[in-house]
Amino acid sequence: MTFDFAKESFFITRVSFISKEKQKPCSSGRRKIEIKRIENTFRRKVAFMKRRKGLFSKAGEVSRLFDANIAIIVFSAAGKMFSFGHPSTDHVIDYFLSEEDEEDDDNNSNNPCKQETMEEESLERQKKKGFGGKNRWRV
């Protein structure tokens, strides 16, 4: 049996190269962080921008996957407003406010018996739409 040194050395270097690939990366990567206020102003601004982008991205995914109307309004510490909406923020807010107006009109009825049935009907409508309780969305 002859010993082919070239083939054996290639095999040895290839095995060592593969074992280096399987080692853990040196960077810190994704880590769990404690939820608390970030004291460093620059880091806080960067984290806000990244989280805002992620929030809007998730909202877009939900609207595409489930054909949902979504509106998100975020204010920065400086008071700058950022919004995301599907189909648009104005459309979703107008729809929400028109639903609130209908409920208020129904509740202002003079007949107490009719008022109770209207409240029951509005609760049934909210349950069908997936809303929680009567005052869930009021601020």
N, C-alpha and C positions, 0 to 999 in steps of 0.2 A: 504494500500500500504506500502510495506516494503522498506526501504532505504538500498541499498547494497553499502556500502561505498567503497569497493574494486573496483567495476566496475566503479564507478564515478571518483575515483581518477586516475584510469588508463586512462580514457577518458580525463581528464583534463591534465595529463602529456603528453599524445599523441598529443593533440591539441597544447600545448605549444612547443613540439618538432618540429611539422610541421611548425609552424610559425617561428621558428628559422632558418629552412632550407631555407625559402623564403627570408631571409634578404640578403642584398648585401654583397659580400665578402669584407674582410678588405684589401686585397691587391690592388695595384694600377692597375694591369691588363694592357690591351692594351689601349694606349692613343695616340692621335695625337700629333706629335712633330713638332716643328718649324724646317724647313729645313735650317740649318745653319751649319757651321763648328763646330765639336765637339772639344773643347779645350783640354780636358783631354786625354792624349795619350793612356792610357789603354782602356778607354771607346771607343775611336775612333777605335782601333784595333778590339775590340770585335764587335762593330757595323759593321765594314767592313766585318768580317768573316760571321756574320749572314746575312747581305744583299747579299753577294756574294753567299752564299748557297741558299738563296731564289731566287735569279736571275737565277741560274743554274737549280733550281727545276722547275721554271716556264718555262724556255726554254725547258726542258725535256718534260713537259706536252704538250707544243705547238707542239713539234716534234712528239709525240705519237698521239695526237688528230687529227692533220691535215696532218700527213705524210710529214712534212716539213724538209728540210735540214737547220740546224742552226749551226752557229759558233759564240761563244762569247769569246773574249780575254780581260782579265782584268789585269791591272798592279797595284800592291799595292804601297803605298808611299815609301816602301823600294826598289822598283824596281823588286819585285818578280812577275813572270807571272803566271796567272791562266787561264785555257782555258776549254771550254766545246764545244763539237761539236757532231752533229748527222748527218750522221753516224760517221764521225770523223772531227776534226777541219781541218786537212790537206786536206781531200777530198773536203770539202766545199770551202776552200780558193783556191785550185787548180781549181775547177769548176768556181769560180768567176773570177780568173785571166785569164782562158782560154776564157771566154766570153769577157773580156776586150781586149784581144789580137785580137780576131776576129773582134771586132768593130774597133780597130786601123788599122788592115789590110784593112778592107772595106773602111775606110776613106782616106787611102793613094793611092787610085786609081787615075790614070792620067786623066781619062775621067770625066769632071765636071758633065755631064748629068747622067752618071752611078753612080757617087758619091752621087748625090741627091737621086736617087732611093734606093741606099744602105742604106743611113741614114734613109729614110722612112721605109724601111724594118726592120732595127734594132730597131726603135721606136715601130713598130708594135709587134716585138718579145718581147720587154720589157713590153709592155702593156698586152700581153697575159700571161706573167709570173707574172704579178702583180707588176712590178717595177714602180716607179713614173716617173720622167723625165729622160732625157738622162744622166745628171750628178749627179743623186741623191746619188749614192754610192761612188763617188770619193771623196778622202780626200784631 
